[in-house]
Amino acid sequence: MKDCLFCKIARGEIPSRKAYEDDEVYAFHDIHPQAPTHVLVIPRRHVASLDDTSETDQAWLGRTMLAVRTVARELGISSGYRVVTNCGTPAGQTVFHIHFHLLGGRPLGWPPG
């Protein structure tokens, strides 16, 4: 999508601090981190939210989640981390390109909201 902030980041049109990339997934450090490690992991394809996926999206969704695991390992937080995605404005989604927040580097409390 031409005007999507995260599409522009994935294409390199907007600078970001890259944490990981392959041909289908891009991950970058959040500019307003909520934990010592806060990385956003996005598919390069534009999909607004998890709610906009279907059974035909299993392959790239799985690859995106495996990228989350890879980033956690590479950043040294694989002993404990949280993965969050927000679906819709009431849940706090502000950028309508599906993304997964990878949070770690400190104890994370519960409930999160």
CNS distance restraints for C-alpha pairs under 8 A (distance, minus, plus):
assign (resid   1 and name CA) (resid   7 and name CA) 6.44 0.50 0.50
assign (resid   1 and name CA) (resid  46 and name CA) 6.16 0.50 0.50
assign (resid   2 and name CA) (resid   7 and name CA) 7.26 0.50 0.50
assign (resid   2 and name CA) (resid   8 and name CA) 7.45 0.50 0.50
assign (resid   3 and name CA) (resid   7 and name CA) 7.61 0.50 0.50
assign (resid   3 and name CA) (resid   8 and name CA) 7.32 0.50 0.50
assign (resid   4 and name CA) (resid   8 and name CA) 6.24 0.50 0.50
assign (resid   4 and name CA) (resid  96 and name CA) 7.80 0.50 0.50
assign (resid   4 and name CA) (resid  97 and name CA) 7.33 0.50 0.50
assign (resid   5 and name CA) (resid   9 and name CA) 6.33 0.50 0.50
assign (resid   5 and name CA) (resid  95 and name CA) 7.38 0.50 0.50
assign (resid   6 and name CA) (resid  10 and name CA) 6.07 0.50 0.50
assign (resid   6 and name CA) (resid  42 and name CA) 7.76 0.50 0.50
assign (resid   6 and name CA) (resid  95 and name CA) 7.64 0.50 0.50
assign (resid   6 and name CA) (resid  97 and name CA) 6.50 0.50 0.50
assign (resid   7 and name CA) (resid  11 and name CA) 6.16 0.50 0.50
assign (resid   7 and name CA) (resid  44 and name CA) 6.70 0.50 0.50
assign (resid   7 and name CA) (resid  45 and name CA) 7.72 0.50 0.50
assign (resid   7 and name CA) (resid  46 and name CA) 6.83 0.50 0.50
assign (resid   7 and name CA) (resid  97 and name CA) 7.76 0.50 0.50
assign (resid   8 and name CA) (resid  12 and name CA) 6.21 0.50 0.50
assign (resid   8 and name CA) (resid  13 and name CA) 5.07 0.50 0.50
assign (resid   8 and name CA) (resid  14 and name CA) 5.80 0.50 0.50
assign (resid   9 and name CA) (resid  13 and name CA) 5.77 0.50 0.50
assign (resid   9 and name CA) (resid  14 and name CA) 4.80 0.50 0.50
assign (resid   9 and name CA) (resid  15 and name CA) 6.45 0.50 0.50
assign (resid   9 and name CA) (resid  16 and name CA) 6.63 0.50 0.50
assign (resid  10 and name CA) (resid  26 and name CA) 5.99 0.50 0.50
assign (resid  10 and name CA) (resid  44 and name CA) 6.17 0.50 0.50
assign (resid  12 and name CA) (resid  16 and name CA) 7.87 0.50 0.50
assign (resid  16 and name CA) (resid  28 and name CA) 6.24 0.50 0.50
assign (resid  16 and name CA) (resid  29 and name CA) 7.25 0.50 0.50
assign (resid  17 and name CA) (resid  28 and name CA) 5.38 0.50 0.50
assign (resid  17 and name CA) (resid  29 and name CA) 5.58 0.50 0.50
assign (resid  18 and name CA) (resid  26 and name CA) 7.71 0.50 0.50
assign (resid  18 and name CA) (resid  27 and name CA) 6.02 0.50 0.50
assign (resid  18 and name CA) (resid  28 and name CA) 4.35 0.50 0.50
assign (resid  18 and name CA) (resid  29 and name CA) 6.56 0.50 0.50
assign (resid  19 and name CA) (resid  26 and name CA) 7.90 0.50 0.50
assign (resid  19 and name CA) (resid  27 and name CA) 5.25 0.50 0.50
assign (resid  19 and name CA) (resid  28 and name CA) 4.89 0.50 0.50
assign (resid  19 and name CA) (resid  29 and name CA) 6.51 0.50 0.50
assign (resid  19 and name CA) (resid  39 and name CA) 7.39 0.50 0.50
assign (resid  19 and name CA) (resid  71 and name CA) 6.94 0.50 0.50
assign (resid  20 and name CA) (resid  25 and name CA) 7.86 0.50 0.50
assign (resid  20 and name CA) (resid  26 and name CA) 5.85 0.50 0.50
assign (resid  20 and name CA) (resid  27 and name CA) 4.92 0.50 0.50
assign (resid  20 and name CA) (resid  28 and name CA) 6.88 0.50 0.50
assign (resid  20 and name CA) (resid  67 and name CA) 7.89 0.50 0.50
assign (resid  20 and name CA) (resid  71 and name CA) 6.60 0.50 0.50
assign (resid  21 and name CA) (resid  25 and name CA) 5.60 0.50 0.50
assign (resid  21 and name CA) (resid  26 and name CA) 4.39 0.50 0.50
assign (resid  21 and name CA) (resid  27 and name CA) 6.13 0.50 0.50
assign (resid  22 and name CA) (resid  26 and name CA) 6.56 0.50 0.50
assign (resid  23 and name CA) (resid  44 and name CA) 7.75 0.50 0.50
assign (resid  24 and name CA) (resid  43 and name CA) 5.80 0.50 0.50
assign (resid  24 and name CA) (resid  44 and name CA) 5.33 0.50 0.50
assign (resid  24 and name CA) (resid  45 and name CA) 7.36 0.50 0.50
assign (resid  24 and name CA) (resid  60 and name CA) 7.46 0.50 0.50
assign (resid  24 and name CA) (resid  63 and name CA) 7.97 0.50 0.50
assign (resid  24 and name CA) (resid  64 and name CA) 7.84 0.50 0.50
assign (resid  25 and name CA) (resid  41 and name CA) 7.13 0.50 0.50
assign (resid  25 and name CA) (resid  42 and name CA) 5.75 0.50 0.50
assign (resid  25 and name CA) (resid  43 and name CA) 4.43 0.50 0.50
assign (resid  25 and name CA) (resid  44 and name CA) 5.37 0.50 0.50
assign (resid  25 and name CA) (resid  63 and name CA) 7.81 0.50 0.50
assign (resid  25 and name CA) (resid  64 and name CA) 6.12 0.50 0.50
assign (resid  25 and name CA) (resid  67 and name CA) 7.22 0.50 0.50
assign (resid  26 and name CA) (resid  41 and name CA) 5.96 0.50 0.50
assign (resid  26 and name CA) (resid  42 and name CA) 5.44 0.50 0.50
assign (resid  26 and name CA) (resid  43 and name CA) 6.26 0.50 0.50
assign (resid  26 and name CA) (resid  44 and name CA) 6.45 0.50 0.50
assign (resid  27 and name CA) (resid  39 and name CA) 6.51 0.50 0.50
assign (resid  27 and name CA) (resid  40 and name CA) 5.46 0.50 0.50
assign (resid  27 and name CA) (resid  41 and name CA) 4.22 0.50 0.50
assign (resid  27 and name CA) (resid  42 and name CA) 6.09 0.50 0.50
assign (resid  27 and name CA) (resid  71 and name CA) 7.99 0.50 0.50
assign (resid  28 and name CA) (resid  39 and name CA) 5.41 0.50 0.50
assign (resid  28 and name CA) (resid  40 and name CA) 5.44 0.50 0.50
assign (resid  28 and name CA) (resid  41 and name CA) 6.68 0.50 0.50
assign (resid  29 and name CA) (resid  33 and name CA) 7.75 0.50 0.50
assign (resid  29 and name CA) (resid  37 and name CA) 7.84 0.50 0.50
assign (resid  29 and name CA) (resid  38 and name CA) 5.94 0.50 0.50
assign (resid  29 and name CA) (resid  39 and name CA) 4.27 0.50 0.50
assign (resid  29 and name CA) (resid  40 and name CA) 6.16 0.50 0.50
assign (resid  30 and name CA) (resid  38 and name CA) 5.69 0.50 0.50
assign (resid  30 and name CA) (resid  39 and name CA) 5.37 0.50 0.50
assign (resid  30 and name CA) (resid  40 and name CA) 6.13 0.50 0.50
assign (resid  33 and name CA) (resid  37 and name CA) 7.16 0.50 0.50
assign (resid  33 and name CA) (resid  38 and name CA) 5.26 0.50 0.50
assign (resid  33 and name CA) (resid  39 and name CA) 7.99 0.50 0.50
assign (resid  34 and name CA) (resid  38 and name CA) 6.39 0.50 0.50
assign (resid  34 and name CA) (resid 103 and name CA) 7.47 0.50 0.50
assign (resid  35 and name CA) (resid 103 and name CA) 5.94 0.50 0.50
assign (resid  35 and name CA) (resid 104 and name CA) 6.04 0.50 0.50
assign (resid  35 and name CA) (resid 105 and name CA) 6.62 0.50 0.50
assign (resid  35 and name CA) (resid 106 and name CA) 6.88 0.50 0.50
assign (resid  36 and name CA) (resid 103 and name CA) 7.71 0.50 0.50
assign (resid  36 and name CA) (resid 104 and name CA) 6.45 0.50 0.50
assign (resid  36 and name CA) (resid 105 and name CA) 5.18 0.50 0.50
assign (resid  36 and name CA) (resid 106 and name CA) 6.79 0.50 0.50
assign (resid  37 and name CA) (resid  75 and name CA) 7.99 0.50 0.50
assign (resid  37 and name CA) (resid 102 and name CA) 7.42 0.50 0.50
assign (resid  37 and name CA) (resid 103 and name CA) 5.54 0.50 0.50
assign (resid  37 and name CA) (resid 104 and name CA) 5.08 0.50 0.50
assign (resid  37 and name CA) (resid 105 and name CA) 5.48 0.50 0.50
assign (resid  38 and name CA) (resid 101 and name CA) 6.63 0.50 0.50
assign (resid  38 and name CA) (resid 102 and name CA) 5.49 0.50 0.50
assign (resid  38 and name CA) (resid 103 and name CA) 4.69 0.50 0.50
assign (resid  38 and name CA) (resid 104 and name CA) 6.75 0.50 0.50
assign (resid  39 and name CA) (resid 101 and name CA) 5.82 0.50 0.50
assign (resid  39 and name CA) (resid 102 and name CA) 5.07 0.50 0.50
assign (resid  39 and name CA) (resid 103 and name CA) 6.77 0.50 0.50
assign (resid  40 and name CA) (resid  99 and name CA) 6.22 0.50 0.50
assign (resid  40 and name CA) (resid 100 and name CA) 5.54 0.50 0.50
assign (resid  40 and name CA) (resid 101 and name CA) 4.77 0.50 0.50
assign (resid  40 and name CA) (resid 102 and name CA) 6.20 0.50 0.50
assign (resid  41 and name CA) (resid  64 and name CA) 7.26 0.50 0.50
assign (resid  41 and name CA) (resid  67 and name CA) 7.59 0.50 0.50
assign (resid  41 and name CA) (resid  68 and name CA) 6.51 0.50 0.50
assign (resid  41 and name CA) (resid  99 and name CA) 5.57 0.50 0.50
assign (resid  41 and name CA) (resid 100 and name CA) 5.10 0.50 0.50
assign (resid  41 and name CA) (resid 101 and name CA) 6.53 0.50 0.50
assign (resid  41 and name CA) (resid 102 and name CA) 7.31 0.50 0.50
assign (resid  42 and name CA) (resid  64 and name CA) 7.03 0.50 0.50
assign (resid  42 and name CA) (resid  97 and name CA) 7.77 0.50 0.50
assign (resid  42 and name CA) (resid  98 and name CA) 6.43 0.50 0.50
assign (resid  42 and name CA) (resid  99 and name CA) 4.67 0.50 0.50
assign (resid  42 and name CA) (resid 100 and name CA) 6.53 0.50 0.50
assign (resid  43 and name CA) (resid  60 and name CA) 7.49 0.50 0.50
assign (resid  43 and name CA) (resid  61 and name CA) 7.95 0.50 0.50
assign (resid  43 and name CA) (resid  64 and name CA) 6.30 0.50 0.50
assign (resid  43 and name CA) (resid  98 and name CA) 7.39 0.50 0.50
assign (resid  43 and name CA) (resid  99 and name CA) 7.38 0.50 0.50
assign (resid  46 and name CA) (resid  97 and name CA) 5.98 0.50 0.50
assign (resid  46 and name CA) (resid  98 and name CA) 7.50 0.50 0.50
assign (resid  47 and name CA) (resid  52 and name CA) 6.65 0.50 0.50
assign (resid  47 and name CA) (resid  53 and name CA) 7.48 0.50 0.50
assign (resid  47 and name CA) (resid  96 and name CA) 7.70 0.50 0.50
assign (resid  47 and name CA) (resid  97 and name CA) 5.43 0.50 0.50
assign (resid  47 and name CA) (resid  98 and name CA) 5.73 0.50 0.50
assign (resid  48 and name CA) (resid  52 and name CA) 6.37 0.50 0.50
assign (resid  48 and name CA) (resid  96 and name CA) 4.57 0.50 0.50
assign (resid  48 and name CA) (resid  97 and name CA) 4.24 0.50 0.50
assign (resid  48 and name CA) (resid  98 and name CA) 5.28 0.50 0.50
assign (resid  49 and name CA) (resid  53 and name CA) 7.32 0.50 0.50
assign (resid  49 and name CA) (resid  86 and name CA) 7.74 0.50 0.50
assign (resid  49 and name CA) (resid  87 and name CA) 5.71 0.50 0.50
assign (resid  49 and name CA) (resid  88 and name CA) 7.39 0.50 0.50
assign (resid  49 and name CA) (resid  96 and name CA) 6.31 0.50 0.50
assign (resid  49 and name CA) (resid  97 and name CA) 5.98 0.50 0.50
assign (resid  49 and name CA) (resid  98 and name CA) 4.34 0.50 0.50
assign (resid  49 and name CA) (resid  99 and name CA) 7.62 0.50 0.50
assign (resid  50 and name CA) (resid  85 and name CA) 7.86 0.50 0.50
assign (resid  50 and name CA) (resid  87 and name CA) 6.38 0.50 0.50
assign (resid  50 and name CA) (resid  98 and name CA) 6.18 0.50 0.50
assign (resid  51 and name CA) (resid  87 and name CA) 6.57 0.50 0.50
assign (resid  53 and name CA) (resid  57 and name CA) 6.09 0.50 0.50
assign (resid  54 and name CA) (resid  58 and name CA) 7.53 0.50 0.50
assign (resid  57 and name CA) (resid  61 and name CA) 6.08 0.50 0.50
assign (resid  58 and name CA) (resid  62 and name CA) 5.90 0.50 0.50
assign (resid  59 and name CA) (resid  63 and name CA) 6.21 0.50 0.50
assign (resid  60 and name CA) (resid  64 and name CA) 6.03 0.50 0.50
assign (resid  61 and name CA) (resid  65 and name CA) 6.29 0.50 0.50
assign (resid  62 and name CA) (resid  66 and name CA) 6.20 0.50 0.50
assign (resid  63 and name CA) (resid  67 and name CA) 6.20 0.50 0.50
assign (resid  64 and name CA) (resid  68 and name CA) 6.45 0.50 0.50
assign (resid  65 and name CA) (resid  69 and name CA) 6.54 0.50 0.50
assign (resid  66 and name CA) (resid  70 and name CA) 6.25 0.50 0.50
assign (resid  67 and name CA) (resid  71 and name CA) 6.10 0.50 0.50
assign (resid  68 and name CA) (resid  72 and name CA) 6.21 0.50 0.50
assign (resid  68 and name CA) (resid 100 and name CA) 7.94 0.50 0.50
assign (resid  68 and name CA) (resid 102 and name CA) 6.94 0.50 0.50
assign (resid  69 and name CA) (resid  73 and name CA) 6.29 0.50 0.50
assign (resid  69 and name CA) (resid  78 and name CA) 7.50 0.50 0.50
assign (resid  70 and name CA) (resid  74 and name CA) 6.13 0.50 0.50
assign (resid  71 and name CA) (resid  75 and name CA) 6.01 0.50 0.50
assign (resid  72 and name CA) (resid  76 and name CA) 6.15 0.50 0.50
assign (resid  72 and name CA) (resid  77 and name CA) 5.20 0.50 0.50
assign (resid  72 and name CA) (resid  78 and name CA) 5.07 0.50 0.50
assign (resid  72 and name CA) (resid  81 and name CA) 7.50 0.50 0.50
assign (resid  72 and name CA) (resid 102 and name CA) 7.55 0.50 0.50
assign (resid  73 and name CA) (resid  77 and name CA) 6.08 0.50 0.50
assign (resid  73 and name CA) (resid  78 and name CA) 4.97 0.50 0.50
assign (resid  77 and name CA) (resid  81 and name CA) 6.29 0.50 0.50
assign (resid  77 and name CA) (resid 104 and name CA) 6.07 0.50 0.50
assign (resid  77 and name CA) (resid 105 and name CA) 6.09 0.50 0.50
assign (resid  80 and name CA) (resid 104 and name CA) 6.61 0.50 0.50
assign (resid  80 and name CA) (resid 105 and name CA) 7.88 0.50 0.50
assign (resid  81 and name CA) (resid 102 and name CA) 6.94 0.50 0.50
assign (resid  81 and name CA) (resid 103 and name CA) 5.61 0.50 0.50
assign (resid  81 and name CA) (resid 104 and name CA) 4.53 0.50 0.50
assign (resid  81 and name CA) (resid 105 and name CA) 7.46 0.50 0.50
assign (resid  81 and name CA) (resid 108 and name CA) 7.91 0.50 0.50
assign (resid  82 and name CA) (resid 101 and name CA) 7.78 0.50 0.50
assign (resid  82 and name CA) (resid 102 and name CA) 5.86 0.50 0.50
assign (resid  82 and name CA) (resid 103 and name CA) 5.13 0.50 0.50
assign (resid  82 and name CA) (resid 104 and name CA) 6.43 0.50 0.50
assign (resid  82 and name CA) (resid 108 and name CA) 7.80 0.50 0.50
assign (resid  83 and name CA) (resid 100 and name CA) 6.23 0.50 0.50
assign (resid  83 and name CA) (resid 101 and name CA) 5.43 0.50 0.50
assign (resid  83 and name CA) (resid 102 and name CA) 4.80 0.50 0.50
assign (resid  83 and name CA) (resid 103 and name CA) 6.41 0.50 0.50
assign (resid  84 and name CA) (resid 100 and name CA) 5.51 0.50 0.50
assign (resid  84 and name CA) (resid 101 and name CA) 5.00 0.50 0.50
assign (resid  84 and name CA) (resid 102 and name CA) 6.81 0.50 0.50
assign (resid  85 and name CA) (resid  98 and name CA) 7.60 0.50 0.50
assign (resid  85 and name CA) (resid  99 and name CA) 6.20 0.50 0.50
assign (resid  85 and name CA) (resid 100 and name CA) 4.89 0.50 0.50
assign (resid  85 and name CA) (resid 101 and name CA) 6.26 0.50 0.50
assign (resid  86 and name CA) (resid  91 and name CA) 5.44 0.50 0.50
assign (resid  86 and name CA) (resid  92 and name CA) 5.98 0.50 0.50
assign (resid  86 and name CA) (resid  93 and name CA) 5.06 0.50 0.50
assign (resid  87 and name CA) (resid  91 and name CA) 5.83 0.50 0.50
assign (resid  87 and name CA) (resid  92 and name CA) 7.45 0.50 0.50
assign (resid  87 and name CA) (resid  93 and name CA) 5.89 0.50 0.50
assign (resid  88 and name CA) (resid  92 and name CA) 6.64 0.50 0.50
assign (resid  88 and name CA) (resid  93 and name CA) 5.20 0.50 0.50
assign (resid  88 and name CA) (resid  94 and name CA) 7.93 0.50 0.50
assign (resid  89 and name CA) (resid  93 and name CA) 4.93 0.50 0.50
assign (resid  89 and name CA) (resid  94 and name CA) 6.54 0.50 0.50
assign (resid 104 and name CA) (resid 108 and name CA) 7.42 0.50 0.50
assign (resid 108 and name CA) (resid 112 and name CA) 7.98 0.50 0.50
